[in-house]
Amino acid sequence: MPDRAPQPVDRQLPTDEARELISLVRDIARNEIAPKAAEEEDAGRFPREVFSLLSRSGLLGLPYDAEHGGGDQPYEVYLQVLEELAAARLTVGLGLSVHTLASYALATYGTEEQRAGHLPAMLGGDLLGAYALSEPASGSDAAALRTKAVRDGNDWVLTGTKAWITHGGVADFYTVMARTGGDGARGVTAFLVPGDAEGLSAAPPEKKMGLKGSPTAQIHLDGVRIPDERRIGEEGQGFAIALSALDAGRLGIAACAIGLAQAAFDEAVAYAADRQQFGRPISDFQGLRFMLADMATQIEAGRALYLAAARLRDAGRPFARQAAMAKLFCTDTAMKVTTDAVQVLGGYGYTADFPVERYMREAKVLQIVEGTNQIQRMVIARHVAGPESR
Ligand SMILES: Cc1cc2nc3c(=O)[nH]c(=O)nc-3n(C[C@H](O)[C@H](O)[C@H](O)COP(=O)(O)OP(=O)(O)OC[C@H]3O[C@@H](n4cnc5c(N)ncnc54)[C@H](O)[C@@H]3O)c2cc1C
């Protein structure tokens, strides 16, 4: 059975422009993304043409300055766009979130010359980005990364392996964190590496439980030479840049999680109204009615939490604690709601005839990426209980 288009969510949006934007995104989601989602996810096909369409529609750089090709939208609007896209297909919502994350370092820490030179093609052109922090031996402990960048005249030479890179092998640019100094966070520097740089290659994509249309691959850097002009920020500032990017990126994951949960919930409600047992629709039974009520409540709570964090960010106030809370709560909600959606559909929910089993497999990865939910709890605990004593 084909994916159903998600029910429109009644959104609070700050401007008429934002309302028009959401309506455009809903058209794209309904007509261009959702109809092919199930088949292409099953086949593991990356929808590169959808990202070109998002680019032509002015959607690739929404939260960045219009001066450099961005859309000048507040985070509260950009995140609701992500939510709509993720409800149609997580590969697309998450892909846009990763592209935004990959563009963050240059947009926020680049010199005026660097921004003017590279950003228009990244935000308003047809380029797709990837963010390369993780390595085979350093995931949660990202500051232990080993990829090296060695200065050679006016160039840097990068050598090492990055792991789990979303858009690995299909990206046009990689924001790479590499070691230029001693051990630990202070020895890391950020670089903007072109996807076609000599010496850069991608391993075959990982065979994943879900999100199969989104390529995740190791990236090998074998003496990749790039000019100093592509170093972002100061030497040694790369880890701080990477973490600051992740604060905003986590809000993107939270919004995608709520989109996915909403799609699963819509499917469960429609099925429960249709399916008859004991001579009545199963939506008559209190056991299911209470499940649907809990699912709806968790989705609304998650949406309110990520939007509250986004509005803090839009107001220029600290939001790292709230971003970690939103990532934790929204992705746990996506896992719970998609699992419950499978239950509402009974045996049919466990088959590929309906999308809820795919949603459930996709939800799992959201509890892992951009800092596992254990790491989010560590971040929150540091804010509320202070640093650990050792
Ligand atoms: C589909 C996918 C896409 C990804 N995309 C990207 C990407 O684009 N760019 C990128 O850089 N990375 C990406 N990642 C990597 C992702 O960020 C890491 O997988 C994640 O940070 C966890 O690292 P790890 O897998 O090495 O697990 P580990 O760090 O080895 O953790 C294993 C387990 O131990 C727990 N753990 C670790 N340390 C602690 C602690 N101190 N306290 C409590 N528990 C702890 C973790 O929560 C986890 O449950 C992606 C991963 C996946 C699966």
The ligand as an SDF file (V2000), in Angstrom:
LIG
                    3D

 53 58  0  0  0  0  0  0  0  0999 V2000
   22.9950    6.4630   10.2120 C   0  0  0  0  0  0  0  0  0  0  0  0
   24.0740    7.2440   10.8930 C   0  0  0  0  0  0  0  0  0  0  0  0
   24.4470    8.4710   10.3760 C   0  0  0  0  0  0  0  0  0  0  0  0
   25.4820    9.2090   10.9760 C   0  0  0  0  0  0  0  0  0  0  0  0
   25.8860   10.3790   10.3980 N   0  0  0  0  0  0  0  0  0  0  0  0
   27.0100   11.0100   10.8800 C   0  0  0  0  0  0  0  0  0  0  0  0
   27.5500   12.1310   10.1880 C   0  0  0  0  0  0  0  0  0  0  0  0
   26.9970   12.6060    9.1850 O   0  0  0  0  0  0  0  0  0  0  0  0
   28.7000   12.6830   10.6590 N   0  0  0  0  0  0  0  0  0  0  0  0
   29.3420   12.2020   11.7600 C   0  0  0  0  0  0  0  0  0  0  0  0
   30.3790   12.7510   12.1310 O   0  0  0  0  0  0  0  0  0  0  0  0
   28.8380   11.1280   12.4410 N   0  0  0  0  0  0  0  0  0  0  0  0
   27.6920   10.5230   12.0170 C   0  0  0  0  0  0  0  0  0  0  0  0
   27.1850    9.4150   12.6730 N   0  0  0  0  0  0  0  0  0  0  0  0
   27.9020    8.9050   13.8380 C   0  0  0  0  0  0  0  0  0  0  0  0
   27.1430    9.0830   15.1420 C   0  0  0  0  0  0  0  0  0  0  0  0
   27.2010   10.4270   15.5330 O   0  0  0  0  0  0  0  0  0  0  0  0
   27.7660    8.1040   16.1610 C   0  0  0  0  0  0  0  0  0  0  0  0
   27.3360    6.8200   15.8010 O   0  0  0  0  0  0  0  0  0  0  0  0
   27.3890    8.4250   17.5830 C   0  0  0  0  0  0  0  0  0  0  0  0
   27.9520    9.6480   17.9900 O   0  0  0  0  0  0  0  0  0  0  0  0
   27.8080    7.3210   18.5500 C   0  0  0  0  0  0  0  0  0  0  0  0
   29.1300    6.9440   18.3380 O   0  0  0  0  0  0  0  0  0  0  0  0
   29.4910    5.3860   18.1900 P   0  0  0  0  0  0  0  0  0  0  0  0
   28.5760    4.8150   17.1680 O   0  0  0  0  0  0  0  0  0  0  0  0
   30.9440    5.2840   17.9670 O   0  0  0  0  0  0  0  0  0  0  0  0
   29.0820    4.7410   19.5750 O   0  0  0  0  0  0  0  0  0  0  0  0
   29.9650    4.7290   20.9200 P   0  0  0  0  0  0  0  0  0  0  0  0
   30.4560    6.0880   21.2330 O   0  0  0  0  0  0  0  0  0  0  0  0
   30.9670    3.6250   20.8330 O   0  0  0  0  0  0  0  0  0  0  0  0
   28.8560    4.3440   21.9850 O   0  0  0  0  0  0  0  0  0  0  0  0
   28.3620    3.0070   22.1750 C   0  0  0  0  0  0  0  0  0  0  0  0
   27.3660    3.0530   23.3230 C   0  0  0  0  0  0  0  0  0  0  0  0
   28.0170    3.5110   24.5150 O   0  0  0  0  0  0  0  0  0  0  0  0
   27.3050    4.6320   25.0440 C   0  0  0  0  0  0  0  0  0  0  0  0
   28.2730    5.5450   25.6900 N   0  0  0  0  0  0  0  0  0  0  0  0
   29.4510    6.0100   25.1720 C   0  0  0  0  0  0  0  0  0  0  0  0
   30.0350    6.8330   26.0540 N   0  0  0  0  0  0  0  0  0  0  0  0
   29.2040    6.9170   27.1270 C   0  0  0  0  0  0  0  0  0  0  0  0
   29.2360    7.6300   28.3690 C   0  0  0  0  0  0  0  0  0  0  0  0
   30.2560    8.4410   28.6950 N   0  0  0  0  0  0  0  0  0  0  0  0
   28.2050    7.4650   29.2380 N   0  0  0  0  0  0  0  0  0  0  0  0
   27.1580    6.6440   28.9130 C   0  0  0  0  0  0  0  0  0  0  0  0
   27.0740    5.9500   27.7620 N   0  0  0  0  0  0  0  0  0  0  0  0
   28.0740    6.1010   26.8770 C   0  0  0  0  0  0  0  0  0  0  0  0
   26.6110    5.2660   23.8430 C   0  0  0  0  0  0  0  0  0  0  0  0
   25.4970    6.0490   24.2320 O   0  0  0  0  0  0  0  0  0  0  0  0
   26.2070    4.0120   23.0610 C   0  0  0  0  0  0  0  0  0  0  0  0
   25.0130    3.5000   23.6100 O   0  0  0  0  0  0  0  0  0  0  0  0
   26.1210    8.7020   12.1360 C   0  0  0  0  0  0  0  0  0  0  0  0
   25.7100    7.4740   12.6680 C   0  0  0  0  0  0  0  0  0  0  0  0
   24.7040    6.7430   12.0550 C   0  0  0  0  0  0  0  0  0  0  0  0
   24.3110    5.4110   12.6560 C   0  0  0  0  0  0  0  0  0  0  0  0
  1  2  1  0
  2  3  1  0
  2 52  2  0
  3  4  2  0
  4  5  1  0
  4 50  1  0
  5  6  2  0
  6  7  1  0
  6 13  1  0
  7  8  2  0
  7  9  1  0
  9 10  1  0
 10 11  2  0
 10 12  1  0
 12 13  2  0
 13 14  1  0
 14 15  1  0
 14 50  1  0
 15 16  1  0
 16 17  1  0
 16 18  1  0
 18 19  1  0
 18 20  1  0
 20 21  1  0
 20 22  1  0
 22 23  1  0
 23 24  1  0
 24 25  2  0
 24 26  1  0
 24 27  1  0
 27 28  1  0
 28 29  2  0
 28 30  1  0
 28 31  1  0
 31 32  1  0
 32 33  1  0
 33 34  1  0
 33 48  1  0
 34 35  1  0
 35 36  1  0
 35 46  1  0
 36 37  1  0
 36 45  1  0
 37 38  2  0
 38 39  1  0
 39 40  1  0
 39 45  2  0
 40 41  1  0
 40 42  2  0
 42 43  1  0
 43 44  2  0
 44 45  1  0
 46 47  1  0
 46 48  1  0
 48 49  1  0
 50 51  2  0
 51 52  1  0
 52 53  1  0
M  END
$$$$
